[in-house]
Amino acid sequence: MFPNVVAIKRIQLTLRRGLRAMAGLRRARPPGASTAFAGLRDYVRGDDIRRVSWTATARRDHPVMVEVEAERGQQVMIAIDCGRLMTAPAGELDKLDHAVNAALMLAWVAQAYGDRVGLMTFDDRVTNFIKPERGSTQLRQITEALYAIQAEYVEPDFGHALTHLSLRLGRRSMIVVLTDLQDPEASKELVAHCLRLAARHLVLVVAMSDPAALNARYAPVTTSSRAYEWAAAEEFMASRRESFELLRRGGVLGLDVVAGNLSPALVERYLELKERALL
């Protein structure tokens, strides 16, 4: 598996100009900042109207925005499930391949925004742990670890992995778990331990939808065999939604996205959390 480092190069200049990395996203703050007041500026299309300075707007006779900065020194811990379910194909790549590319993209962007980033990989045991740090050396270490990732045909031990993670993180962090989510019974261990982590950390569980399953759900039903296929896909998707709902009710964030869109969707969620000062 070779992480997609080309995608990183494509967003470097964009981020350095202080813009969102992906097409269609709103204007972002410069990397490495805090939620403190940083000045006023003219309104740009797509800005959050909740940050309009009405006093300055009335004085200047055009919309003026309050500029704030994202806090330095937050921690982002990326945990990648390398177990059996991540070997499943999802479009042109396996789910683990998509997870590796998204992890690399998130690590680079979080570093650019001043956060410490770490990585943990696991299957039925913890296979690698890199504590959160900043800097080019840290990014190189994470990239090398991602190059070496291999999926194993074993059931992941979420209890062991997430307990290990909790014991190693000494401060509140954003924990991104890249995995696969099934029905509540099959995912009960993952759900239980994520809910426990959420008491102290900001936890985001990320799962990838298989394009083939989505096609089976949304394609027209024209034959009896298609009806059975539709029913199976609908049952599977409904079970996933139920698992995500259990997480949501316990204060755990969720992201369920088509595998091919994982990297931009994950970066967008990270930037959204920074902007809302939840991270």
Number of C-alpha atoms within 10 A of each C-alpha: 14 13 22 17 13 8 14 18 11 12 17 14 12 13 19 13 13 14 18 20 24 16 8 8 14 18 15 19 21 18 22 17 18 20 15 11 10 12 10 14 14 15 18 12 9 10 13 14 13 9 13 19 17 16 11 17 15 11 10 11 10 11 18 22 21 19 17 18 20 25 19 15 17 22 24 27 25 25 25 25 28 28 23 17 21 27 17 13 17 21 15 11 15 18 27 29 24 24 28 23 22 26 28 23 22 24 27 23 22 23 23 18 24 21 26 22 28 22 25 23 23 23 23 19 18 20 13 15 19 16 17 19 18 18 14 11 10 19 18 11 13 21 22 13 17 23 13 10 20 16 18 17 13 13 14 23 17 23 17 15 23 22 14 15 20 18 8 11 15 8 11 17 21 22 25 24 24 26 22 22 23 20 17 19 10 12 16 16 15 23 23 15 17 27 20 17 20 20 13 13 20 20 24 24 23 21 24 23 21 18 17 12 17 15 12 19 21 11 10 11 14 8 9 9 10 15 15 13 15 21 14 15 19 17 13 15 18 14 18 20 17 14 22 26 16 16 23 15 10 16 19 22 19 19 17 18 17 16 25 19 13 22 21 17 18 21 22 18 15 21 24 16 15 22 19 11 13 10 20
